[in-house]
Amino acid sequence: MEGSSREDFLVRVQAALEFLENAVSDGRIGVYGTATWNGYRRSPGSRDYLSLAELDEVARKVGARTTTSESSSCPSISECRRL
Protein backbone atom coordinates (compact mmCIF):
# COMPACT_ATOMS: atom_id res chain seq x y z
CA MET A 1 0.00 0.00 0.00
CA GLU A 2 3.00 2.27 0.32
CA GLY A 3 2.62 5.25 -1.95
CA SER A 4 -1.10 4.67 -2.55
CA SER A 5 -4.24 5.85 -0.84
CA ARG A 6 -6.37 3.11 0.68
CA GLU A 7 -9.04 3.72 -1.98
CA ASP A 8 -6.48 3.41 -4.81
CA PHE A 9 -5.11 0.26 -3.25
CA LEU A 10 -8.56 -1.33 -3.06
CA VAL A 11 -9.25 -0.41 -6.70
CA ARG A 12 -6.00 -2.18 -7.64
CA VAL A 13 -6.94 -5.19 -5.51
CA GLN A 14 -10.32 -5.37 -7.21
CA ALA A 15 -8.67 -5.31 -10.65
CA ALA A 16 -6.29 -8.08 -9.60
CA LEU A 17 -9.16 -10.19 -8.24
CA GLU A 18 -11.14 -9.71 -11.45
CA PHE A 19 -8.12 -10.95 -13.41
CA LEU A 20 -7.71 -13.95 -11.11
CA GLU A 21 -11.42 -14.80 -11.23
CA ASN A 22 -11.24 -14.78 -15.03
CA ALA A 23 -8.21 -17.08 -14.88
CA VAL A 24 -10.17 -19.50 -12.67
CA SER A 25 -13.18 -19.35 -15.00
CA ASP A 26 -10.94 -20.04 -18.00
CA GLY A 27 -9.31 -22.99 -16.24
CA ARG A 28 -5.84 -21.38 -16.29
CA ILE A 29 -5.55 -21.63 -12.49
CA GLY A 30 -7.43 -23.61 -9.89
CA VAL A 31 -7.23 -21.38 -6.83
CA TYR A 32 -5.56 -18.21 -5.62
CA GLY A 33 -5.10 -16.36 -2.38
CA THR A 34 -3.62 -13.32 -0.74
CA ALA A 35 -0.47 -12.92 1.28
CA THR A 36 1.25 -10.09 3.05
CA TRP A 37 4.33 -9.82 5.19
CA ASN A 38 2.77 -7.50 7.78
CA GLY A 39 -0.61 -6.18 6.63
CA TYR A 40 -2.80 -8.78 8.31
CA ARG A 41 -0.85 -8.45 11.56
CA ARG A 42 -0.98 -4.66 11.91
CA SER A 43 -3.41 -2.94 14.21
CA PRO A 44 -6.53 -1.54 12.53
CA GLY A 45 -5.30 2.03 12.97
CA SER A 46 -2.09 1.43 11.03
CA ARG A 47 -1.77 2.82 7.52
CA ASP A 48 -0.68 -0.57 6.15
CA TYR A 49 -3.32 -2.62 7.99
CA LEU A 50 -5.24 -5.03 5.76
CA SER A 51 -8.65 -6.17 6.85
CA LEU A 52 -9.67 -9.66 5.74
CA ALA A 53 -13.29 -8.52 5.93
CA GLU A 54 -12.58 -5.57 3.65
CA LEU A 55 -10.75 -7.76 1.12
CA ASP A 56 -13.58 -10.29 1.30
CA GLU A 57 -16.04 -7.51 0.45
CA VAL A 58 -13.96 -6.47 -2.58
CA ALA A 59 -13.69 -10.11 -3.69
CA ARG A 60 -17.43 -10.60 -3.47
CA LYS A 61 -17.94 -7.54 -5.70
CA VAL A 62 -16.15 -9.37 -8.51
CA GLY A 63 -18.07 -12.58 -7.91
CA ALA A 64 -15.41 -14.46 -6.01
CA ARG A 65 -16.58 -17.24 -3.73
CA THR A 66 -14.50 -16.49 -0.66
CA THR A 67 -13.72 -18.64 2.32
CA THR A 68 -11.54 -18.31 5.36
CA SER A 69 -11.50 -22.02 6.08
CA GLU A 70 -9.47 -23.41 3.16
CA SER A 71 -6.04 -22.53 4.53
CA SER A 72 -4.31 -20.01 6.68
CA SER A 73 -0.67 -19.53 7.50
CA CYS A 74 0.27 -17.60 10.59
CA PRO A 75 3.64 -17.09 12.25
CA SER A 76 2.24 -18.11 15.64
CA ILE A 77 -0.98 -19.14 17.36
CA SER A 78 -1.32 -15.68 18.93
CA GLU A 79 -1.08 -14.09 15.49
CA CYS A 80 -3.77 -16.42 14.12
CA ARG A 81 -6.12 -15.45 16.94
CA ARG A 82 -5.95 -11.84 15.70
CA LEU A 83 -7.26 -12.90 12.30
The first five atom37 places (N, CA, C, CB, O) and aatype in JSON, in Angstrom:
{
  "aatype": [12, 6, 7, 15, 15, 1, 6, 3, 13, 10, 19, 1, 19, 5, 0, 0, 10, 6, 13, 10, 6, 2, 0, 19, 15, 3, 7, 1, 9, 7, 19, 18, 7, 16, 0, 16, 17, 2, 7, 18, 1, 1, 15, 14, 7, 15, 1, 3, 18, 10, 15, 10, 0, 6, 10, 3, 6, 19, 0, 1, 11, 19, 7, 0, 1, 16, 16, 16, 15, 6, 15, 15, 15, 4, 14, 15, 9, 15, 6, 4, 1, 1, 10],
  "atom_mask": [
    [1, 1, 1, 1, 1],
    [1, 1, 1, 1, 1],
    [1, 1, 1, 0, 1],
    [1, 1, 1, 1, 1],
    [1, 1, 1, 1, 1],
    [1, 1, 1, 1, 1],
    [1, 1, 1, 1, 1],
    [1, 1, 1, 1, 1],
    [1, 1, 1, 1, 1],
    [1, 1, 1, 1, 1],
    [1, 1, 1, 1, 1],
    [1, 1, 1, 1, 1],
    [1, 1, 1, 1, 1],
    [1, 1, 1, 1, 1],
    [1, 1, 1, 1, 1],
    [1, 1, 1, 1, 1],
    [1, 1, 1, 1, 1],
    [1, 1, 1, 1, 1],
    [1, 1, 1, 1, 1],
    [1, 1, 1, 1, 1],
    [1, 1, 1, 1, 1],
    [1, 1, 1, 1, 1],
    [1, 1, 1, 1, 1],
    [1, 1, 1, 1, 1],
    [1, 1, 1, 1, 1],
    [1, 1, 1, 1, 1],
    [1, 1, 1, 0, 1],
    [1, 1, 1, 1, 1],
    [1, 1, 1, 1, 1],
    [1, 1, 1, 0, 1],
    [1, 1, 1, 1, 1],
    [1, 1, 1, 1, 1],
    [1, 1, 1, 0, 1],
    [1, 1, 1, 1, 1],
    [1, 1, 1, 1, 1],
    [1, 1, 1, 1, 1],
    [1, 1, 1, 1, 1],
    [1, 1, 1, 1, 1],
    [1, 1, 1, 0, 1],
    [1, 1, 1, 1, 1],
    [1, 1, 1, 1, 1],
    [1, 1, 1, 1, 1],
    [1, 1, 1, 1, 1],
    [1, 1, 1, 1, 1],
    [1, 1, 1, 0, 1],
    [1, 1, 1, 1, 1],
    [1, 1, 1, 1, 1],
    [1, 1, 1, 1, 1],
    [1, 1, 1, 1, 1],
    [1, 1, 1, 1, 1],
    [1, 1, 1, 1, 1],
    [1, 1, 1, 1, 1],
    [1, 1, 1, 1, 1],
    [1, 1, 1, 1, 1],
    [1, 1, 1, 1, 1],
    [1, 1, 1, 1, 1],
    [1, 1, 1, 1, 1],
    [1, 1, 1, 1, 1],
    [1, 1, 1, 1, 1],
    [1, 1, 1, 1, 1],
    [1, 1, 1, 1, 1],
    [1, 1, 1, 1, 1],
    [1, 1, 1, 0, 1],
    [1, 1, 1, 1, 1],
    [1, 1, 1, 1, 1],
    [1, 1, 1, 1, 1],
    [1, 1, 1, 1, 1],
    [1, 1, 1, 1, 1],
    [1, 1, 1, 1, 1],
    [1, 1, 1, 1, 1],
    [1, 1, 1, 1, 1],
    [1, 1, 1, 1, 1],
    [1, 1, 1, 1, 1],
    [1, 1, 1, 1, 1],
    [1, 1, 1, 1, 1],
    [1, 1, 1, 1, 1],
    [1, 1, 1, 1, 1],
    [1, 1, 1, 1, 1],
    [1, 1, 1, 1, 1],
    [1, 1, 1, 1, 1],
    [1, 1, 1, 1, 1],
    [1, 1, 1, 1, 1],
    [1, 1, 1, 1, 1]
  ],
  "atom_positions": [
    [[0.81, -1.19, 0.0], [0.0, 0.0, 0.0], [0.86, 1.26, 0.0], [-0.93, 0.0, 1.19], [0.36, 2.36, -0.22]],
    [[2.13, 1.1, 0.24], [3.0, 2.27, 0.32], [2.91, 3.09, -0.96], [4.45, 1.83, 0.58], [3.03, 2.56, -2.07]],
    [[2.71, 4.37, -0.81], [2.62, 5.25, -1.95], [1.24, 5.35, -2.56], [0.0, 0.0, 0.0], [1.05, 6.07, -3.54]],
    [[0.26, 4.64, -2.02], [-1.1, 4.67, -2.55], [-2.07, 5.04, -1.43], [-1.49, 3.3, -3.16], [-1.82, 4.77, -0.26]],
    [[-3.17, 5.66, -1.82], [-4.24, 5.85, -0.84], [-4.93, 4.5, -0.65], [-5.26, 6.97, -1.3], [-4.8, 3.61, -1.49]],
    [[-5.64, 4.36, 0.43], [-6.37, 3.11, 0.68], [-7.37, 2.84, -0.44], [-7.09, 3.17, 2.05], [-7.52, 1.7, -0.88]],
    [[-8.05, 3.88, -0.91], [-9.04, 3.72, -1.98], [-8.36, 3.24, -3.27], [-9.77, 5.07, -2.23], [-8.86, 2.33, -3.93]],
    [[-7.21, 3.84, -3.61], [-6.48, 3.41, -4.81], [-6.02, 1.96, -4.67], [-5.28, 4.33, -5.06], [-6.09, 1.18, -5.62]],
    [[-5.55, 1.63, -3.49], [-5.11, 0.26, -3.25], [-6.25, -0.73, -3.46], [-4.55, 0.12, -1.82], [-6.07, -1.76, -4.11]],
    [[-7.42, -0.42, -2.92], [-8.56, -1.33, -3.06], [-9.04, -1.43, -4.5], [-9.7, -0.88, -2.17], [-9.52, -2.49, -4.92]],
    [[-8.92, -0.35, -5.27], [-9.25, -0.41, -6.7], [-8.28, -1.37, -7.4], [-9.18, 1.01, -7.35], [-8.68, -2.16, -8.25]],
    [[-7.0, -1.28, -7.05], [-6.0, -2.18, -7.64], [-6.24, -3.63, -7.22], [-4.58, -1.74, -7.22], [-6.1, -4.55, -8.03]],
    [[-6.62, -3.83, -5.97], [-6.94, -5.19, -5.51], [-8.13, -5.73, -6.29], [-7.23, -5.19, -3.99], [-8.12, -6.89, -6.71]],
    [[-9.14, -4.92, -6.47], [-10.32, -5.37, -7.21], [-9.95, -5.77, -8.64], [-11.41, -4.26, -7.23], [-10.43, -6.78, -9.14]],
    [[-9.1, -4.98, -9.29], [-8.67, -5.31, -10.65], [-7.9, -6.64, -10.68], [-7.8, -4.18, -11.23], [-8.09, -7.45, -11.58]],
    [[-7.05, -6.84, -9.69], [-6.29, -8.08, -9.6], [-7.23, -9.28, -9.38], [-5.26, -8.0, -8.47], [-7.05, -10.33, -9.98]],
    [[-8.21, -9.1, -8.51], [-9.16, -10.19, -8.24], [-10.02, -10.5, -9.46], [-10.06, -9.83, -7.04], [-10.34, -11.66, -9.72]],
    [[-10.39, -9.48, -10.21], [-11.14, -9.71, -11.45], [-10.3, -10.54, -12.42], [-11.54, -8.37, -12.11], [-10.81, -11.47, -13.04]],
    [[-9.03, -10.2, -12.55], [-8.12, -10.95, -13.41], [-8.02, -12.4, -12.95], [-6.72, -10.3, -13.42], [-8.11, -13.32, -13.77]],
    [[-7.84, -12.6, -11.65], [-7.71, -13.95, -11.11], [-9.0, -14.75, -11.26], [-7.31, -13.89, -9.64], [-8.96, -15.95, -11.55]],
    [[-10.14, -14.11, -11.05], [-11.42, -14.8, -11.23], [-11.61, -15.24, -12.69], [-12.58, -13.88, -10.8], [-12.13, -16.32, -12.95]],
    [[-11.18, -14.4, -13.63], [-11.24, -14.78, -15.03], [-10.32, -15.96, -15.32], [-10.87, -13.6, -15.92], [-10.67, -16.85, -16.09]],
    [[-9.14, -15.97, -14.7], [-8.21, -17.08, -14.88], [-8.79, -18.38, -14.33], [-6.88, -16.77, -14.19], [-8.59, -19.44, -14.92]],
    [[-9.5, -18.31, -13.22], [-10.17, -19.5, -12.67], [-11.27, -19.95, -13.62], [-10.76, -19.2, -11.25], [-11.37, -21.14, -13.94]],
    [[-12.08, -19.01, -14.09], [-13.18, -19.35, -15.0], [-12.68, -19.99, -16.29], [-13.99, -18.1, -15.34], [-13.31, -20.9, -16.83]],
    [[-11.53, -19.51, -16.76], [-10.94, -20.04, -18.0], [-10.17, -21.33, -17.79], [-10.03, -19.01, -18.61], [-9.72, -21.95, -18.75]],
    [[-10.03, -21.76, -16.54], [-9.31, -22.99, -16.24], [-7.79, -22.83, -16.25], [0.0, 0.0, 0.0], [-7.07, -23.84, -16.22]],
    [[-7.29, -21.6, -16.29], [-5.84, -21.38, -16.29], [-5.22, -21.6, -14.92], [-5.52, -19.99, -16.76], [-4.05, -21.99, -14.81]],
    [[-5.99, -21.35, -13.86], [-5.55, -21.63, -12.49], [-6.7, -22.26, -11.74], [-5.05, -20.33, -11.77], [-7.86, -22.1, -12.12]],
    [[-6.38, -22.97, -10.68], [-7.43, -23.61, -9.89], [-7.88, -22.77, -8.71], [0.0, 0.0, 0.0], [-9.08, -22.66, -8.45]],
    [[-6.94, -22.19, -8.01], [-7.23, -21.38, -6.83], [-6.21, -20.25, -6.74], [-7.21, -22.24, -5.53], [-5.19, -20.27, -7.42]],
    [[-6.5, -19.28, -5.91], [-5.56, -18.21, -5.62], [-5.82, -17.72, -4.22], [-5.67, -17.05, -6.66], [-6.82, -18.08, -3.6]],
    [[-4.93, -16.9, -3.72], [-5.1, -16.36, -2.38], [-4.35, -15.06, -2.23], [0.0, 0.0, 0.0], [-3.79, -14.54, -3.19]],
    [[-4.35, -14.55, -1.04], [-3.62, -13.32, -0.74], [-2.56, -13.62, 0.3], [-4.57, -12.2, -0.26], [-2.67, -14.56, 1.08]],
    [[-1.54, -12.8, 0.29], [-0.47, -12.92, 1.28], [0.11, -11.54, 1.53], [0.65, -13.92, 0.79], [0.1, -10.68, 0.65]],
    [[0.59, -11.35, 2.7], [1.25, -10.09, 3.05], [2.25, -10.37, 4.16], [0.21, -9.01, 3.5], [2.04, -11.24, 4.99]],
    [[3.32, -9.63, 4.15], [4.33, -9.82, 5.19], [3.81, -9.3, 6.52], [5.65, -9.12, 4.82], [3.97, -9.96, 7.55]],
    [[3.2, -8.13, 6.52], [2.77, -7.5, 7.78], [1.31, -7.06, 7.82], [3.62, -6.33, 8.05], [0.75, -6.94, 8.9]],
    [[0.7, -6.82, 6.69], [-0.61, -6.18, 6.63], [-1.69, -6.8, 7.48], [0.0, 0.0, 0.0], [-2.47, -6.08, 8.1]],
    [[-1.76, -8.12, 7.52], [-2.8, -8.78, 8.31], [-2.5, -8.75, 9.79], [-2.98, -10.22, 7.85], [-3.37, -9.02, 10.62]],
    [[-1.25, -8.43, 10.15], [-0.85, -8.45, 11.56], [-0.83, -7.06, 12.18], [0.5, -9.08, 11.7], [-0.65, -6.93, 13.39]],
    [[-1.0, -6.03, 11.39], [-0.98, -4.66, 11.91], [-2.27, -4.36, 12.66], [-0.78, -3.64, 10.77], [-3.29, -5.02, 12.47]],
    [[-2.2, -3.36, 13.51], [-3.41, -2.94, 14.21], [-4.3, -2.15, 13.25], [-3.06, -2.09, 15.48], [-3.79, -1.51, 12.33]],
    [[-5.61, -2.2, 13.44], [-6.53, -1.54, 12.53], [-6.25, -0.05, 12.28], [-7.91, -1.68, 13.04], [-6.65, 0.46, 11.24]],
    [[-5.61, 0.63, 13.17], [-5.3, 2.03, 12.97], [-4.07, 2.3, 12.12], [0.0, 0.0, 0.0], [-3.82, 3.45, 11.74]],
    [[-3.31, 1.27, 11.81], [-2.09, 1.43, 11.03], [-2.39, 1.69, 9.57], [-1.2, 0.21, 11.17], [-3.35, 1.15, 9.02]],
    [[-1.58, 2.5, 8.94], [-1.77, 2.82, 7.52], [-1.7, 1.58, 6.64], [-0.73, 3.84, 7.05], [-2.43, 1.49, 5.66]],
    [[-0.85, 0.63, 6.98], [-0.68, -0.57, 6.15], [-1.46, -1.78, 6.65], [0.78, -0.92, 6.08], [-1.19, -2.91, 6.25]],
    [[-2.44, -1.53, 7.52], [-3.32, -2.62, 7.99], [-4.2, -3.11, 6.84], [-4.2, -2.14, 9.17], [-4.75, -2.31, 6.08]],
    [[-4.34, -4.42, 6.73], [-5.24, -5.03, 5.76], [-6.3, -5.82, 6.5], [-4.47, -5.94, 4.76], [-6.0, -6.71, 7.29]],
    [[-7.52, -5.5, 6.23], [-8.65, -6.17, 6.85], [-9.12, -7.32, 5.97], [-9.81, -5.18, 7.11], [-9.44, -7.11, 4.8]],
    [[-9.16, -8.52, 6.51], [-9.67, -9.66, 5.74], [-11.12, -9.43, 5.36], [-9.54, -10.97, 6.55], [-11.55, -9.8, 4.26]],
    [[-11.88, -8.81, 6.24], [-13.29, -8.52, 5.93], [-13.41, -7.55, 4.76], [-14.02, -7.95, 7.17], [-14.27, -7.71, 3.9]],
    [[-12.55, -6.55, 4.73], [-12.58, -5.57, 3.65], [-12.18, -6.22, 2.31], [-11.63, -4.38, 3.98], [-12.8, -5.95, 1.28]],
    [[-11.15, -7.06, 2.34], [-10.75, -7.76, 1.12], [-11.82, -8.75, 0.68], [-9.42, -8.5, 1.35], [-12.04, -8.93, -0.52]],
    [[-12.48, -9.38, 1.62], [-13.58, -10.29, 1.3], [-14.7, -9.53, 0.6], [-14.11, -10.97, 2.58], [-15.28, -10.03, -0.37]],
    [[-14.99, -8.33, 1.07], [-16.04, -7.51, 0.45], [-15.67, -7.17, -1.0], [-16.25, -6.22, 1.27], [-16.52, -7.25, -1.89]],
    [[-14.42, -6.79, -1.22], [-13.96, -6.47, -2.58], [-14.05, -7.72, -3.46], [-12.51, -5.92, -2.56], [-14.49, -7.65, -4.61]],
    [[-13.64, -8.87, -2.92], [-13.69, -10.11, -3.69], [-15.11, -10.48, -4.08], [-13.06, -11.24, -2.88], [-15.36, -10.94, -5.19]],
    [[-16.03, -10.28, -3.17], [-17.43, -10.6, -3.47], [-18.0, -9.69, -4.56], [-18.28, -10.49, -2.21], [-18.89, -10.1, -5.31]],
    [[-17.5, -8.45, -4.65], [-17.94, -7.54, -5.7], [-17.62, -8.07, -7.09], [-17.29, -6.17, -5.52], [-18.35, -7.8, -8.05]],
    [[-16.54, -8.83, -7.2], [-16.15, -9.37, -8.51], [-16.65, -10.8, -8.7], [-14.62, -9.33, -8.67], [-16.29, -11.48, -9.67]],
    [[-17.48, -11.26, -7.76], [-18.07, -12.58, -7.91], [-17.26, -13.72, -7.35], [0.0, 0.0, 0.0], [-17.56, -14.88, -7.61]],
    [[-16.24, -13.4, -6.59], [-15.41, -14.46, -6.01], [-16.18, -15.17, -4.9], [-14.09, -13.89, -5.46], [-16.88, -14.54, -4.11]],
    [[-16.04, -16.47, -4.86], [-16.58, -17.24, -3.73], [-15.46, -17.32, -2.71], [-17.09, -18.69, -4.16], [-14.49, -18.06, -2.91]],
    [[-15.58, -16.58, -1.63], [-14.5, -16.49, -0.66], [-14.74, -17.42, 0.51], [-14.34, -15.06, -0.16], [-15.87, -17.78, 0.83]],
    [[-13.64, -17.81, 1.12], [-13.72, -18.64, 2.32], [-12.51, -18.35, 3.19], [-13.8, -20.14, 1.97], [-11.43, -18.05, 2.68]],
    [[-12.68, -18.45, 4.46], [-11.54, -18.31, 5.36], [-11.13, -19.66, 5.91], [-11.87, -17.35, 6.51], [-10.22, -19.73, 6.74]],
    [[-11.77, -20.73, 5.48], [-11.5, -22.02, 6.08], [-10.59, -22.91, 5.23], [-12.78, -22.73, 6.33], [-10.17, -23.96, 5.71]],
    [[-10.27, -22.54, 4.0], [-9.47, -23.41, 3.16], [-8.06, -23.56, 3.69], [-9.43, -22.89, 1.74], [-7.58, -24.68, 3.86]],
    [[-7.38, -22.45, 3.95], [-6.04, -22.53, 4.53], [-5.66, -21.18, 5.1], [-5.01, -22.98, 3.49], [-6.15, -20.14, 4.67]],
    [[-4.8, -21.23, 6.07], [-4.31, -20.01, 6.68], [-2.91, -20.3, 7.2], [-5.25, -19.5, 7.81], [-2.67, -21.36, 7.77]],
    [[-2.02, -19.37, 7.01], [-0.67, -19.53, 7.5], [-0.34, -18.36, 8.39], [0.35, -19.64, 6.33], [-0.39, -17.2, 7.96]],
    [[-0.03, -18.65, 9.63], [0.27, -17.6, 10.59], [1.62, -17.9, 11.23], [-0.85, -17.48, 11.66], [1.99, -19.06, 11.38]],
    [[2.35, -16.86, 11.62], [3.64, -17.09, 12.25], [3.56, -17.69, 13.65], [4.39, -15.82, 12.31], [4.52, -18.28, 14.13]],
    [[2.4, -17.54, 14.31], [2.24, -18.11, 15.64], [0.75, -18.2, 15.96], [2.98, -17.26, 16.71], [-0.08, -17.56, 15.31]],
    [[0.43, -18.99, 16.96], [-0.98, -19.14, 17.36], [-1.55, -17.79, 17.76], [-1.12, -20.16, 18.53], [-2.69, -17.48, 17.41]],
    [[-0.8, -16.98, 18.49], [-1.32, -15.68, 18.93], [-1.62, -14.79, 17.73], [-0.33, -14.99, 19.87], [-2.58, -14.03, 17.76]],
    [[-0.81, -14.87, 16.68], [-1.08, -14.09, 15.49], [-2.34, -14.58, 14.8], [0.11, -14.15, 14.54], [-3.12, -13.76, 14.29]],
    [[-2.57, -15.88, 14.76], [-3.77, -16.42, 14.12], [-5.03, -15.99, 14.86], [-3.69, -17.95, 14.06], [-6.06, -15.76, 14.24]],
    [[-4.95, -15.88, 16.16], [-6.12, -15.45, 16.94], [-6.56, -14.06, 16.54], [-5.81, -15.48, 18.44], [-7.75, -13.74, 16.6]],
    [[-5.61, -13.21, 16.11], [-5.95, -11.84, 15.7], [-6.68, -11.82, 14.37], [-4.68, -10.98, 15.61], [-7.35, -10.83, 14.06]],
    [[-6.57, -12.87, 13.57], [-7.26, -12.9, 12.3], [-8.7, -13.11, 12.57], [-6.71, -13.97, 11.38], [-9.5, -13.17, 11.63]]
  ]
}
